[in-house]
Amino acid sequence: MGNVYAPERVYRICKQNGNVVLGELVDHGWAEETPGVEQACVYIALVNSDGRIYIQHRAATKRLWPDRKTISTSGHVDPGETFEQAAVREVREELGVELRRSDLRLLGSFTGLAHCGPVYEVRSDATPVPSPVELDVRRSGFVSVAELARWLSEPDRFTPSGARALQLWLAGCK
């Protein structure tokens, strides 16, 4: 069977003074089944020195949104982590790229979906070594801003939160 990782507990997103912050820890199953619950996740755009962004194509075995494109990497904030610690961990786990928190540049955040939170950009020429459990290696890779913009005109290609995070990233490119 493919990747069925599902944390037991997840943070809810809270909005505080116009920012997103980590809220209470809740049961993951309850959060998934309860409409309107916003789970705290992180979204990271890995961009090389040519300005091309790594686009992940999720494995067909993923529990949520299989066989869809999304931002370079993303995932839940685990209990005891900050947003930044989760971002560094997710990039290492999914793409095999080692980062420091100081490598992250916060672009903004979004809410309004079941999975939402801050979006970061990382500039690096490190070669991703993705896990085939996490993503379809053949269909993932670096693309130009123009190509990404064309793809985003077909929203069914992407996970909803991945599309929202990529739109936030693209807005920062203009």
N, C-alpha and C positions, 0 to 999 in steps of 0.2 A: 504494500500500500504506500502511497505517496505521503507527502508532508501533511500531517494532521495536527501540527502544533496548535494548541489552544490553551492559553494561560488560564489558570483557575480563577484568578482575580485580576481585574483591570481597573485603571483609574478612570473616573469620569472627568470630563473637561468642565472647568468653571471659567466664567468670564469675570475678570476683576479689573476695573479701571481701564477698560478697552483692550486688555490683554487676556490671553488664555493661560490658565494655571492648572496645575494638577488638583483635582478634587478628591472625593472619597474613593477608597477602594471598594469595589462591589464584585459580586459573583459574575464571572464572565458569561455563563449561560443565561443568567437573568438579563444582563446588558444586551446580549444578542437578540433576545426574544421580546424586549420591551421597546415599543416604538418611542422615538424621541430621545433615547439615551445616547449621549455623545461620548464615545470611548476615546481616551487620550492615546494618540498615535503620533509618530514623527515621520516626516517625508524629507528625503534628501536627494538633491539633484547633483550628480557627479558630472562635472564639466571638465573637459580637457583643455589644453592650451590653444587648440584650434577653435574653441567655442562650441564644440559639439557635445551634446548631452547623451549620457548613457540611458537608454530606454530598456526597461525590463519587460520581457514577455513572460507572464506567469505560467508556471507548469500546469499542464492539464489536470494534474492530481491535486492542485490546491483546493482547500475546503471552500474558500470564498473567491469568487470571480476567477475561476480557472480559465486559462487560455485567453487572457486579456492582457493588454499592455498597461504599463503604469510607470511612475517615476522611477528613477534609478534604484532606490530602495526605500522601504517603509516598514513600519511595524509598531506594535504596542509598546508603551512604556511599562517595563516590568516593575513590580513592587520594590520600593527602595531606590529606584533610579530617578534621575532628573531627565528632562527632555534631551539635554545635550548628551548625557551618558547613553541614553537609548539610541540616539542617532549614531554615535561612534560604534556601538555594539552592532547595530543593524547593518551598517556598511561592512564591518568585518565579517559578520556571519553570512550575509548574502552575496557579497562581492569579493571577499578576501582582501580588502584594502584596509590597511591600518591608518588610523587618523588620530589626531588629538582634538580635544574640544576646541582649542584655539583655531583649528582649521575650518570650523563651521561658521558660516555667515548667515544669520537669520534674515529671511526675506519677508516674513510675515506669517500669518496663520489664518486658518479658516475654521468655521464651525457650520452646523446645520446638516451634517451627515452622521451616520452611525459611527464612522471612524474619521476623526478630524484632529487638527492640532497644528503645530508649527511646521514651516517649510524652511529648510536650510539649503544652501549651496556650498559645495566643496569644489575647489579648483585643484585638480591633480592629474598628472600624466601617468599615474600608476595603472598598470594593466589589470582590469578586473579578472578575477578567477572565480566565476560564479559557481554556485552549487547547483547541479542539475536537479536536485530535489526541490529547490526554491523556484527555479525558472527554466524556461526553454532556452538553452544556451545558444542554439542555432538562430533563434529569432530575436535575440537580445543583442544590443550593441549600441555604438555611438551613432547619432544622427545629427544632421544640421538643424538649426532653428527653423529654417524654411520647411524642411521635411516634417518636422514635428508639428508645425502649425497646420500643414495639410492634413496630417493624420488626425489631429484634434477636431477637424471639421466633421469627422465620423465618430461621434461619441461612443458608439457601441464597441469600438475597438479597445476602449479603456475602462478600467475600474472607475467608479464615480469619484472616489477620493483621489485617485491618481490623476484623473483629468483635472480636478479642481486644483491640486498642488502644481501640476504642470502649467496651468493657466496663470497661477500666481507667479511662477518662475518666469514664464514668457513675458509677463507684464514688466518684470524687472529688467528684461533684455532690451526694452524699447526706449 
